[in-house]
Amino acid sequence: MQPAEPRSFQHQIKNYVIAFYQTQRKAFVIIITLLVALYVLTVPDQADDMVNAVTDEGVFSRLFQYILLSTFLWSWMVYGCTRMILHISPVGLRLNKECDILLRWLPKLGGMIPALILAYSFWKPNHWQPYLLVFQSGLMLGLFLLVEQHVPVFALPVHWKFSERYTNFTQNIRALWRNPLGRVVVTGGLVFSIVLTLVFSLPVEWGIARSFRPTAIIIFGITLYTFAGSLVVYFNDYRYRPLMLMVFVYLIVISAFNDNTTVRQATGSSIPLISQRPTVEAHFAHWVAARRQEEGDTIPLVLVAAEGGGIRALNWTAETLIRLDSIIPGFSRHVYALSGVSGGGVGTVFYTAFLRDVAEADRNNRFQQFRKVIRDDYLSGVSAALLFPESIQRLVPFPLPTLERAKWLEDSWSGSYRDNLGLRTLDSSLTQLYYTSSGYNYNLPSLLLNGTLAESGQKIITSNLQLDPHYFKNVVSTLDILGSDVPLKTAASLCSRFPVVTNGGLVQKDTLVANGQKQRYGGHVVDGGYFDNSGVETCIQLLNNLVPSIRRLDTAERVTIIPYILFIQNSNTIGSLPQKRSILQEIQIPLLAFFNAWDNGSTTRDNMFNSFMDRFTNPRTNYLTLRLAYNDKYPLGWFLSDSVARSISQQAKDSISLKNKELVRLKSAFGRLGVKRVMN
């Protein structure tokens, strides 16, 4: 018998390609989870800032130890699930030398990749973390080789024995359970998934998620989805038992019945009826009267528009408003309304609550406590809810409202405010914020929190004021749809439901239709940035509503109102041409167009509104923009590293000062308080 002729290099490459396709066709779900992890942990600005928070605390910090632990478990899950899919009852493999090599090495190489992804995410040559993660990757390879040689459960067979025919579901279960490695992977994966789901489903106020921080939580979540997806793939048979398709169809069908996004409503006998909310005209009359009594007849009126931008906007908005309070005496009392979008809206809610809860003389002393609130970690709670409790909701065919991640974000806000300031203000209702034992509090600015109604594309506003549809055309009022008030934390979330991180909030009401029957109408409230990320348009609508009253005061009562629209901007204002993007352009270009147009829309509106105000002469309206010096490393999510938070705070200190000519002009208006106009 003549020996077989040696195969050419091209022939070996061809066999490797075929073998890789055959094996990865079965293990593709693991590749997908690794690619998703690579994107989530390396591409967004939020990911970079999460890494900065860990590196700032050093190699021996608790946060980095959690990352090493979670990456270790993730590596084992990738290794075990790959072996489960490839080594237990696979059908249709063309066994040859190349396939044998891949079957033996792909699980080990796959188990090395999680640590390498983290090393790439942490890559900074002057820090030790990436080198330790590369070392962990090599250590995992050594560990896999060691257990395969010395632990019988993990031992690789000398020869592969695979069935030549497709098996039924029962046979697959039997084969999996009879295999010692299969029992270890399934048992370990189930225990791991159940324990993590239980731990991260505990109340967000307990702070468990916050102690792990977002990076470790995301890694734990990816590990869980790696196991769940691998189980589905193992039992999937695309010809006779398309389990993946069945699961996909099931999730779509039950999504019509398990919508758990109905927004919270405020209940209790102490909550004012929404019909008692003041109209803009009535509220403005009382607001002016409260100031005329002390200050004569020259009154600045400030309308603030706070642009969206996640926790970046939250911090810049709050820091800016507090800074203005410190350099312009009496500023906060003359802020008539705050129009907030997304993170800017959350910043206005925190600021208004702080004004209500802390006396003016004590605000400087308690500002550091307030600063802890605006800088707190809100991403951990919402990430944990997205990856764990909401995984349960996706499988259950009826709604479980407590599992909705937006409610966890709301509870994170209220919990931080309570922990740092000792007050439960964000748990109270929106309208309760304005009531005191002596009546309505006209010293607080009104809130107009801008969302978007997904089903119609209309702007929807959550406010303590009754809005006149004559001036707020095609605008929906949240409280009017619900017929009731909402907690203050819910009002904040209704303007800041950013895509993916949070879901839309369901608001609806019964409406009589033509045949006299009731039908439920409404929709899901999403981030206000979909419609207008600046909030300035709402300020202009409100100003138009106030103009008749302002003109009447000027002519009949000789009271001069000086309106200011103050735009607090944090988005990118650079107009330079970018580099082209061509990879996966059919998918990438539409997404880039949507999100970048969203971000740049505020700049366009800012320029347009500034020009428009030059023509707004009766009353003469001043338009000011206070810009954050944009840094592309400032994140858009709900987590802020200490270094970025300090940078934003320093910018507020440096740029929000009386070196700014526009702010000098604003302060001069306050210098005219109490100056009586000479009668003709």
C-alpha positions as CSV (number, residue, x, y, z in Angstrom):
1,M,0.0,0.0,0.0
2,Q,1.5,3.3,-1.1
3,P,1.6,6.2,1.4
4,A,-0.8,9.1,0.8
5,E,0.6,12.0,-1.1
6,P,1.2,15.2,1.0
7,R,-1.5,17.8,0.6
8,S,-0.6,21.2,-0.8
9,F,-0.7,24.3,1.3
10,Q,-3.7,25.6,-0.7
11,H,-5.5,22.4,-0.1
12,Q,-4.9,22.6,3.7
13,I,-6.2,26.2,3.7
14,K,-9.3,25.1,1.9
15,N,-9.9,22.4,4.4
16,Y,-9.4,24.8,7.3
17,V,-11.9,27.2,5.8
18,I,-14.4,24.5,5.4
19,A,-13.8,23.1,8.9
20,F,-14.0,26.6,10.4
21,Y,-17.3,27.2,8.6
22,Q,-18.8,23.9,9.8
23,T,-17.8,24.4,13.4
24,Q,-18.6,28.1,13.7
25,R,-21.9,27.6,11.9
26,K,-22.9,25.7,15.1
27,A,-21.1,28.1,17.5
28,F,-22.1,31.4,15.8
29,V,-24.0,32.6,18.9
30,I,-20.8,32.7,20.9
31,I,-19.1,34.7,18.1
32,I,-22.0,37.1,18.1
33,T,-21.9,37.7,21.9
34,L,-18.1,38.3,21.7
35,L,-18.6,40.8,18.9
36,V,-21.4,42.6,20.8
37,A,-19.1,42.7,23.9
38,L,-16.2,44.1,21.8
39,Y,-18.5,46.9,20.6
40,V,-20.2,47.7,23.9
41,L,-16.9,47.7,25.9
42,T,-14.7,49.6,23.5
43,V,-16.7,51.9,21.1
44,P,-19.1,54.2,23.0
45,D,-17.7,57.2,24.9
46,Q,-19.5,55.8,27.9
47,A,-17.3,52.6,27.7
48,D,-14.2,54.7,27.7
49,D,-15.3,56.7,30.8
50,M,-16.2,53.5,32.6
51,V,-12.6,52.3,32.0
52,N,-11.3,55.6,33.2
53,A,-13.2,55.2,36.5
54,V,-11.5,51.8,37.0
55,T,-8.0,52.9,36.1
56,D,-8.3,56.0,38.3
57,E,-8.7,53.7,41.3
58,G,-5.6,51.6,40.5
59,V,-4.8,47.9,39.9
60,F,-5.7,46.8,43.4
61,S,-9.1,48.5,43.5
62,R,-12.2,46.5,44.3
63,L,-13.6,47.6,40.9
64,F,-10.8,46.0,38.9
65,Q,-11.0,42.9,41.0
66,Y,-14.6,42.5,40.0
67,I,-13.7,42.9,36.4
68,L,-11.0,40.2,36.7
69,L,-13.6,37.9,38.4
70,S,-16.3,38.5,35.8
71,T,-13.9,38.1,32.9
72,F,-12.7,34.8,34.5
73,L,-16.3,33.5,34.6
74,W,-17.0,34.7,31.1
75,S,-13.9,32.9,29.7
76,W,-15.0,29.6,31.3
77,M,-18.5,30.1,30.0
78,V,-17.2,30.6,26.4
79,Y,-15.0,27.6,26.7
80,G,-17.6,25.3,28.2
81,C,-20.4,26.4,25.9
82,T,-18.2,26.0,22.8
83,R,-17.3,22.5,23.9
84,M,-20.9,21.7,24.6
85,I,-22.0,22.8,21.1
86,L,-19.1,21.3,19.2
87,H,-18.3,18.1,21.1
88,I,-21.6,16.7,22.2
89,S,-23.8,15.1,19.5
90,P,-23.0,17.5,16.6
91,V,-24.2,16.3,13.2
92,G,-23.0,17.1,9.7
93,L,-19.3,17.7,10.5
94,R,-16.9,16.6,7.8
95,L,-14.2,15.1,10.0
96,N,-10.6,15.5,8.7
97,K,-7.3,16.5,10.2
98,E,-8.1,20.3,10.0
99,C,-11.5,19.8,11.6
100,D,-9.9,17.7,14.4
101,I,-7.5,20.5,15.1
102,L,-10.2,23.2,15.2
103,L,-12.5,21.0,17.4
104,R,-9.6,20.7,19.9
105,W,-8.4,24.3,19.9
106,L,-11.4,26.6,19.2
107,P,-12.9,26.3,22.7
108,K,-9.5,27.2,24.3
109,L,-8.9,30.1,21.9
110,G,-12.4,31.3,22.4
111,G,-12.0,31.2,26.2
112,M,-8.9,33.5,25.8
113,I,-10.8,36.2,23.9
114,P,-12.9,37.8,26.8
115,A,-9.7,38.9,28.6
116,L,-8.2,40.1,25.3
117,I,-11.3,42.2,24.6
118,L,-11.0,43.8,28.1
119,A,-7.3,44.3,27.5
120,Y,-8.1,46.2,24.3
121,S,-10.7,48.2,26.2
122,F,-8.3,49.2,28.9
123,W,-5.3,49.7,26.6
124,K,-3.2,52.5,27.9
125,P,0.6,51.9,27.8
126,N,1.2,53.7,31.1
127,H,-1.3,51.6,33.1
128,W,-0.9,48.0,34.4
129,Q,-4.5,46.9,33.9
130,P,-4.3,45.9,30.2
131,Y,-1.1,43.9,30.8
132,L,-2.7,42.0,33.6
133,L,-5.6,41.2,31.4
134,V,-3.3,39.9,28.7
135,F,-1.6,37.8,31.3
136,Q,-5.1,36.6,32.4
137,S,-5.8,35.6,28.8
138,G,-2.6,33.5,28.7
139,L,-3.4,32.1,32.1
140,M,-6.8,30.9,30.9
141,L,-5.1,29.0,28.0
142,G,-2.8,27.3,30.5
143,L,-5.7,26.5,32.8
144,F,-7.8,25.0,29.9
145,L,-4.8,22.8,28.9
146,L,-4.2,21.8,32.5
147,V,-7.8,20.7,33.2
148,E,-8.0,18.8,29.8
149,Q,-4.9,16.8,30.8
150,H,-5.6,16.2,34.5
151,V,-9.4,16.5,35.1
152,P,-11.3,13.6,33.5
153,V,-14.5,15.6,33.0
154,F,-12.7,18.0,30.7
155,A,-10.5,15.4,28.9
156,L,-10.6,15.4,25.1
157,P,-11.3,12.1,23.3
158,V,-8.6,10.5,21.2
159,H,-11.1,10.1,18.4
160,W,-14.4,11.8,17.8
161,K,-17.5,9.7,17.8
162,F,-20.4,11.6,16.3
163,S,-23.8,10.4,15.2
164,E,-24.5,10.3,11.5
165,R,-28.2,11.2,11.8
166,Y,-30.2,14.0,13.3
167,T,-31.8,13.2,16.7
168,N,-34.9,14.3,18.3
169,F,-35.2,16.7,21.3
170,T,-35.3,13.9,23.9
171,Q,-32.3,12.2,22.5
172,N,-30.4,15.6,22.6
173,I,-31.3,16.0,26.2
174,R,-30.2,12.5,27.0
175,A,-26.9,12.9,25.2
176,L,-26.2,16.2,26.9
177,W,-26.9,14.9,30.4
178,R,-25.1,11.6,29.9
179,N,-21.9,13.5,28.9
180,P,-20.0,14.5,32.1
181,L,-18.9,17.8,30.6
182,G,-22.4,18.5,29.4
183,R,-23.7,18.1,33.0
184,V,-21.1,20.4,34.3
185,V,-21.8,23.1,31.7
186,V,-25.5,23.0,32.1
187,T,-25.6,22.8,35.9
188,G,-22.9,25.5,36.3
189,G,-24.6,27.7,33.7
190,L,-28.0,27.4,35.3
191,V,-26.7,28.0,38.8
192,F,-24.7,31.0,37.6
193,S,-27.7,32.5,35.7
194,I,-30.2,32.0,38.6
195,V,-27.8,33.4,41.2
196,L,-26.9,36.5,39.1
197,T,-30.6,37.1,38.2
198,L,-31.6,36.9,41.9
199,V,-28.8,39.1,43.1
200,F,-29.3,41.8,40.4
201,S,-33.1,41.7,40.8
202,L,-32.9,42.9,44.4
203,P,-34.1,46.5,45.0
204,V,-31.9,49.0,43.4
205,E,-31.9,51.0,46.7
206,W,-29.8,48.3,48.2
207,G,-26.9,49.4,46.1
208,I,-25.7,45.9,45.0
209,A,-25.4,46.9,41.3
210,R,-23.6,50.1,42.2
211,S,-21.0,48.2,44.2
212,F,-20.1,46.1,41.1
213,R,-20.2,49.1,38.7
214,P,-21.3,48.9,35.0
215,T,-18.3,47.2,33.4
216,A,-18.5,44.1,35.6
217,I,-22.4,44.0,35.3
218,I,-22.2,44.1,31.5
219,I,-19.7,41.3,31.5
220,F,-21.9,39.2,33.8
221,G,-24.8,39.9,31.5
222,I,-22.9,38.9,28.4
223,T,-21.9,35.7,30.2
224,L,-25.6,34.9,30.9
225,Y,-26.6,35.5,27.3
226,T,-23.7,33.4,26.1
227,F,-25.1,30.4,28.1
228,A,-28.7,31.0,27.2
229,G,-28.0,31.4,23.5
230,S,-25.7,28.3,23.5
231,L,-28.5,26.2,24.9
232,V,-30.9,27.3,22.2
233,V,-28.3,26.6,19.5
234,Y,-27.4,23.2,20.9
235,F,-31.1,22.1,20.6
236,N,-31.7,23.8,17.3
237,D,-32.1,21.8,14.2
238,Y,-32.7,24.1,11.2
239,R,-34.4,21.3,9.2
240,Y,-36.6,19.4,11.7
241,R,-36.6,21.5,14.9
242,P,-35.9,25.2,14.2
243,L,-35.8,26.1,17.9
244,M,-34.2,29.5,17.2
245,L,-37.0,30.5,14.9
246,M,-39.6,29.2,17.4
247,V,-38.1,31.3,20.2
248,F,-37.9,34.4,18.0
249,V,-41.6,34.0,17.0
250,Y,-42.6,33.4,20.6
251,L,-40.8,36.6,21.8
252,I,-42.6,38.6,19.1
253,V,-46.0,37.2,19.9
254,I,-45.9,37.7,23.6
255,S,-44.5,41.2,23.2
256,A,-48.1,42.2,22.4
257,F,-49.2,41.1,25.9
258,N,-46.2,41.8,28.3
259,D,-45.7,45.5,27.9
260,N,-44.7,46.5,31.4
261,T,-43.8,50.2,30.6
262,T,-46.9,51.8,32.0
263,V,-45.6,54.9,33.8
264,R,-46.0,55.3,37.6
265,Q,-48.8,57.5,38.8
266,A,-48.9,59.4,42.0
267,T,-51.5,58.3,44.5
268,G,-52.7,59.6,47.8
269,S,-55.2,62.0,49.3
270,S,-52.5,64.7,49.8
271,I,-51.7,65.0,46.1
272,P,-53.5,67.9,44.4
273,L,-55.8,67.3,41.5
274,I,-54.3,68.0,38.1
275,S,-57.2,70.3,37.4
276,Q,-55.9,72.6,40.1
277,R,-52.6,73.2,38.3
278,P,-52.4,76.9,37.5
279,T,-52.6,78.2,34.0
280,V,-49.7,80.1,32.6
281,E,-51.5,83.4,32.8
282,A,-52.6,82.9,36.4
283,H,-49.3,81.6,37.5
284,F,-47.4,84.5,35.9
285,A,-49.6,87.1,37.5
286,H,-48.9,85.6,41.0
287,W,-45.2,85.3,40.1
288,V,-44.9,88.9,39.2
289,A,-46.9,90.0,42.2
290,A,-44.5,88.2,44.5
291,R,-41.6,90.1,43.1
292,R,-43.2,93.5,42.7
293,Q,-43.9,93.6,46.4
294,E,-40.2,93.5,47.1
295,E,-38.4,94.7,44.0
296,G,-40.3,97.6,42.4
297,D,-41.4,97.4,38.8
298,T,-38.3,96.3,36.8
299,I,-38.2,92.5,36.8
300,P,-35.9,90.1,34.9
301,L,-37.6,86.9,33.7
302,V,-35.3,84.0,32.8
303,L,-36.4,81.0,30.8
304,V,-33.8,78.3,30.8
305,A,-33.5,75.6,28.1
306,A,-31.3,72.7,29.1
307,E,-30.1,70.6,26.2
308,G,-30.1,66.8,26.3
309,G,-27.0,64.7,26.6
310,G,-27.3,62.0,29.4
311,I,-25.3,62.5,32.6
312,R,-23.0,65.0,30.8
313,A,-26.0,67.3,30.3
314,L,-27.2,66.6,33.8
315,N,-23.9,67.7,35.4
316,W,-23.4,70.7,33.1
317,T,-27.0,71.9,33.6
318,A,-26.9,71.6,37.4
319,E,-23.3,73.0,37.7
320,T,-24.2,76.0,35.5
321,L,-27.4,76.9,37.3
322,I,-25.8,76.6,40.7
323,R,-22.8,78.7,39.5
324,L,-25.2,81.4,38.2
325,D,-26.9,81.4,41.6
326,S,-23.5,82.2,43.2
327,I,-22.4,85.0,40.9
328,I,-25.8,86.7,40.3
329,P,-27.6,87.3,43.6
330,G,-31.3,86.6,43.3
331,F,-30.9,84.6,40.0
332,S,-32.9,81.5,41.0
333,R,-35.9,83.6,42.1
334,H,-36.1,85.1,38.6
335,V,-35.9,81.8,36.7
336,Y,-39.5,81.5,35.7
337,A,-39.3,78.1,34.0
338,L,-36.9,75.4,33.1
339,S,-37.4,73.6,29.8
340,G,-35.4,70.4,29.9
341,V,-34.6,67.6,27.5
342,S,-33.1,64.2,28.4
343,G,-30.2,64.5,30.8
344,G,-30.7,68.3,30.8
345,G,-34.3,67.7,32.0
346,V,-33.0,65.5,34.8
347,G,-30.6,68.2,35.8
348,T,-33.4,70.8,36.0
349,V,-35.5,68.4,38.2
350,F,-32.6,67.9,40.6
351,Y,-31.9,71.7,40.7
352,T,-35.5,72.6,41.4
353,A,-35.7,70.0,44.1
354,F,-32.6,71.4,45.7
355,L,-33.9,74.9,45.6
356,R,-37.1,73.8,47.3
357,D,-35.4,71.7,50.0
358,V,-32.5,73.8,51.0
359,A,-32.8,77.4,52.2
360,E,-30.8,80.0,50.2
361,A,-28.5,80.8,53.0
362,D,-27.5,77.1,53.4
363,R,-27.1,76.1,49.8
364,N,-23.3,76.8,49.6
365,N,-22.8,74.5,52.6
366,R,-24.8,71.7,51.1
367,F,-23.7,72.0,47.5
368,Q,-21.1,69.2,47.9
369,Q,-23.9,66.9,49.0
370,F,-25.9,67.9,45.9
371,R,-22.8,67.4,43.7
372,K,-22.7,63.8,44.9
373,V,-26.2,63.3,43.6
374,I,-25.5,64.7,40.1
375,R,-22.3,62.7,39.8
376,D,-23.6,59.4,41.1
377,D,-23.5,56.1,39.2
378,Y,-26.9,55.6,37.6
379,L,-25.8,53.2,34.8
380,S,-25.2,50.2,37.1
381,G,-28.8,49.9,38.2
382,V,-30.3,50.4,34.8
383,S,-27.8,48.0,33.2
384,A,-28.5,45.3,35.8
385,A,-32.2,45.7,35.2
386,L,-31.8,45.5,31.4
387,L,-29.7,42.4,31.5
388,F,-31.3,40.4,34.4
389,P,-34.9,41.3,35.5
390,E,-36.0,42.3,32.1
391,S,-34.7,39.0,30.7
392,I,-37.4,37.4,32.8
393,Q,-40.0,39.9,31.5
394,R,-39.1,39.0,27.9
395,L,-40.0,35.4,28.5
396,V,-43.2,36.0,30.6
397,P,-46.4,36.5,28.6
398,F,-47.9,39.1,31.0
399,P,-46.5,42.4,32.3
400,L,-44.4,42.7,35.5
401,P,-44.1,46.5,36.0
402,T,-41.5,46.2,38.7
403,L,-39.0,44.6,36.3
404,E,-39.0,47.6,33.9
405,R,-35.5,49.2,33.7
406,A,-36.7,52.8,33.5
407,K,-38.3,52.4,36.9
408,W,-35.0,51.2,38.2
409,L,-33.3,54.3,36.9
410,E,-35.9,56.5,38.6
411,D,-35.4,54.7,41.9
412,S,-31.6,55.2,41.5
413,W,-32.2,58.9,41.2
414,S,-34.5,59.1,44.2
415,G,-32.3,56.8,46.3
416,S,-29.2,58.9,45.6
417,Y,-31.1,62.1,46.5
418,R,-32.3,60.6,49.7
419,D,-28.9,59.1,50.7
420,N,-27.0,62.3,50.1
421,L,-29.5,65.0,51.1
422,G,-31.7,63.0,53.5
423,L,-34.9,63.8,51.7
424,R,-37.5,61.8,49.7
425,T,-38.4,64.8,47.5
426,L,-38.1,62.8,44.2
427,D,-40.6,60.2,45.5
428,S,-43.2,62.9,45.9
429,S,-45.4,64.0,43.1
430,L,-44.6,66.7,40.6
431,T,-47.3,69.1,41.7
432,Q,-46.5,68.5,45.4
433,L,-43.1,70.1,44.8
434,Y,-44.8,73.5,44.5
435,Y,-47.1,73.3,47.5
436,T,-46.1,74.4,51.0
437,S,-48.1,74.7,54.2
438,S,-48.8,78.3,53.3
439,G,-49.9,77.7,49.7
440,Y,-48.4,77.6,46.3
441,N,-44.7,78.3,46.1
442,Y,-44.1,80.9,43.4
443,N,-40.4,81.1,44.3
444,L,-39.6,77.9,42.4
445,P,-39.2,77.8,38.7
446,S,-41.8,75.8,36.8
447,L,-40.8,72.6,35.0
448,L,-41.5,71.8,31.3
449,L,-40.0,68.5,30.6
450,N,-39.9,67.6,27.0
451,G,-40.5,64.1,25.6
452,T,-41.6,62.7,22.3
453,L,-44.7,60.5,21.7
454,A,-43.3,57.7,19.6
455,E,-46.5,56.7,17.9
456,S,-47.2,60.2,16.5
457,G,-43.9,62.0,16.7
458,Q,-45.5,64.8,18.7
459,K,-43.8,66.7,21.5
460,I,-45.2,65.7,24.9
461,I,-44.6,67.9,27.9
462,T,-44.8,67.0,31.6
463,S,-45.4,70.2,33.6
464,N,-46.8,71.6,36.8
465,L,-48.6,74.2,34.6
466,Q,-51.7,73.8,32.5
467,L,-50.5,74.5,28.9
468,D,-52.7,76.5,26.5
469,P,-53.0,74.6,23.2
470,H,-53.3,78.0,21.4
471,Y,-49.6,78.6,22.1
472,F,-48.4,75.0,22.5
473,K,-49.8,73.8,19.2
474,N,-49.7,70.1,18.5
475,V,-48.2,69.5,22.0
476,V,-49.5,66.7,24.2
477,S,-49.7,67.1,28.0
478,T,-48.6,64.0,29.9
479,L,-50.8,64.7,33.0
480,D,-53.8,65.4,30.9
481,I,-53.5,62.0,29.1
482,L,-53.0,60.2,32.4
483,G,-55.6,62.2,34.3
484,S,-53.4,62.2,37.3
485,D,-50.1,63.3,38.7
486,V,-46.8,61.4,38.5
487,P,-43.9,61.1,40.9
488,L,-41.2,63.7,40.4
489,K,-38.6,61.0,39.5
490,T,-41.1,59.7,36.8
491,A,-41.5,63.2,35.4
492,A,-37.7,63.3,35.0
493,S,-37.6,60.0,33.3
494,L,-40.3,60.9,30.8
495,C,-38.0,63.4,29.1
496,S,-34.9,61.2,29.2
497,R,-35.7,57.8,27.8
498,F,-32.7,57.4,25.6
499,P,-32.8,54.6,23.0
500,V,-31.7,51.1,24.2
501,V,-30.6,52.2,27.7
502,T,-34.3,52.8,28.6
503,N,-37.5,52.0,26.9
504,G,-40.6,54.1,26.1
505,G,-43.0,54.9,28.9
506,L,-46.7,54.0,28.2
507,V,-49.2,56.8,28.8
508,Q,-52.9,56.3,27.8
509,K,-56.4,57.2,28.6
510,D,-60.0,56.0,27.8
511,T,-61.6,58.1,25.0
512,L,-65.2,57.9,23.7
513,V,-65.4,57.0,20.1
514,A,-68.2,57.5,17.6
515,N,-70.3,54.6,18.7
516,G,-70.2,55.7,22.3
517,Q,-67.7,53.0,23.3
518,K,-64.5,53.6,25.1
519,Q,-61.2,53.1,23.4
520,R,-57.7,53.5,24.9
521,Y,-55.5,56.1,23.2
522,G,-52.0,57.2,24.0
523,G,-48.6,55.9,23.3
524,H,-45.0,55.5,24.5
525,V,-43.1,58.5,25.6
526,V,-39.4,58.5,24.5
527,D,-36.5,60.9,24.8
528,G,-37.3,64.5,24.0
529,G,-34.2,64.7,21.8
530,Y,-36.1,62.8,19.0
531,F,-38.2,66.0,18.5
532,D,-35.9,68.9,19.7
533,N,-32.9,68.2,21.8
534,S,-32.4,71.9,22.7
535,G,-35.6,72.7,24.7
536,V,-35.5,76.2,23.3
537,E,-38.6,75.8,21.2
538,T,-40.6,75.2,24.3
539,C,-39.2,78.3,25.9
540,I,-40.3,80.4,22.8
541,Q,-43.8,78.8,23.0
542,L,-44.0,79.7,26.7
543,L,-42.7,83.3,26.0
544,N,-45.4,83.7,23.3
545,N,-47.9,82.7,25.9
546,L,-46.5,85.3,28.3
547,V,-46.3,88.2,25.8
548,P,-49.9,89.5,26.2
549,S,-49.4,89.6,30.0
550,I,-46.0,91.3,29.7
551,R,-47.4,94.0,27.3
552,R,-50.4,94.6,29.6
553,L,-48.1,95.0,32.6
554,D,-46.0,97.5,30.6
555,T,-48.8,99.7,29.4
556,A,-51.4,99.4,32.2
557,E,-49.3,99.0,35.3
558,R,-45.9,100.4,34.2
559,V,-44.1,97.2,35.1
560,T,-41.1,96.3,32.9
561,I,-40.4,92.7,32.3
562,I,-36.9,91.9,30.9
563,P,-37.1,88.4,29.3
564,Y,-34.0,86.3,28.9
565,I,-33.8,82.9,27.2
566,L,-30.7,81.1,28.5
567,F,-29.6,78.0,26.5
568,I,-27.4,75.6,28.4
569,Q,-25.7,73.6,25.6
570,N,-23.4,70.6,25.9
571,S,-23.3,69.0,22.5
572,N,-20.7,69.2,19.8
573,T,-20.6,72.6,18.0
574,I,-17.6,71.9,15.8
575,G,-18.5,72.1,12.1
576,S,-15.4,70.5,10.6
577,L,-15.8,67.8,8.0
578,P,-15.6,64.3,9.3
579,Q,-14.0,61.2,7.8
580,K,-16.1,59.0,5.7
581,R,-17.5,55.7,7.0
582,S,-17.7,52.8,4.5
583,I,-17.8,49.6,6.5
584,L,-21.3,48.1,6.6
585,Q,-22.5,51.4,5.2
586,E,-26.0,50.1,4.5
587,I,-26.5,49.7,8.2
588,Q,-24.0,52.3,9.6
589,I,-24.9,55.3,7.5
590,P,-28.6,55.5,8.4
591,L,-27.7,55.1,12.1
592,L,-25.0,57.7,11.9
593,A,-27.3,60.1,10.1
594,F,-30.0,59.7,12.8
595,F,-27.8,60.1,15.9
596,N,-25.5,62.8,14.5
597,A,-28.4,64.9,13.2
598,W,-30.0,64.6,16.6
599,D,-26.8,65.9,18.2
600,N,-26.2,68.7,15.7
601,G,-29.9,69.8,15.6
602,S,-29.4,71.8,18.8
603,T,-26.6,73.8,17.2
604,T,-28.7,74.6,14.2
605,R,-31.6,75.7,16.3
606,D,-29.3,77.7,18.6
607,N,-28.1,79.8,15.6
608,M,-31.7,80.1,14.2
609,F,-33.2,81.1,17.6
610,N,-30.4,83.6,18.2
611,S,-31.2,85.4,14.9
612,F,-34.9,85.2,15.6
613,M,-34.5,86.9,19.0
614,D,-32.9,89.9,17.3
615,R,-36.3,90.5,15.7
616,F,-38.3,89.9,18.9
617,T,-38.7,93.6,20.0
618,N,-41.9,93.8,22.1
619,P,-40.8,92.8,24.6
620,R,-37.2,92.9,23.8
621,T,-35.8,89.4,24.5
622,N,-32.2,88.6,25.2
623,Y,-30.8,85.3,24.1
624,L,-27.7,83.8,25.8
625,T,-25.9,80.5,25.2
626,L,-23.7,78.9,27.8
627,R,-21.7,76.2,26.1
628,L,-19.7,73.3,27.6
629,A,-16.4,73.2,25.9
630,Y,-17.2,69.9,24.1
631,N,-14.9,66.9,24.7
632,D,-15.7,63.7,22.8
633,K,-14.7,61.7,25.8
634,Y,-17.5,63.2,27.9
635,P,-20.0,60.3,28.0
636,L,-23.7,60.3,26.9
637,G,-24.9,57.6,29.3
638,W,-25.6,57.5,33.0
639,F,-22.2,57.1,34.5
640,L,-19.5,59.7,35.0
641,S,-15.9,59.1,36.2
642,D,-14.5,61.4,38.9
643,S,-12.0,62.9,36.4
644,V,-14.7,63.9,33.9
645,A,-17.0,65.2,36.6
646,R,-14.2,67.4,38.0
647,S,-13.4,68.6,34.5
648,I,-17.0,69.7,33.9
649,S,-17.2,71.3,37.3
650,Q,-14.0,73.3,36.6
651,Q,-15.4,74.4,33.3
652,A,-18.4,75.8,35.1
653,K,-16.2,77.6,37.5
654,D,-14.0,79.1,34.7
655,S,-16.5,79.9,32.0
656,I,-19.6,80.8,34.1
657,S,-18.1,83.9,35.5
658,L,-18.4,87.7,35.1
659,K,-15.6,87.6,32.5
660,N,-18.4,86.6,30.2
661,K,-19.8,89.8,28.7
662,E,-23.2,88.2,28.3
663,L,-23.4,87.3,31.9
664,V,-22.3,90.8,32.9
665,R,-25.3,92.1,30.9
666,L,-27.5,89.6,32.6
667,K,-26.3,90.7,36.0
668,S,-26.9,94.3,35.1
669,A,-30.6,93.5,34.6
670,F,-30.7,92.3,38.2
671,G,-28.9,95.5,39.2
672,R,-32.0,97.4,38.1
673,L,-34.3,95.6,40.5
674,G,-36.2,98.1,42.6
675,V,-35.7,100.9,40.1
676,K,-38.9,102.7,39.5
677,R,-39.7,103.9,36.0
678,V,-40.3,107.7,35.9
679,M,-43.9,108.5,35.1
680,N,-44.6,110.7,32.1
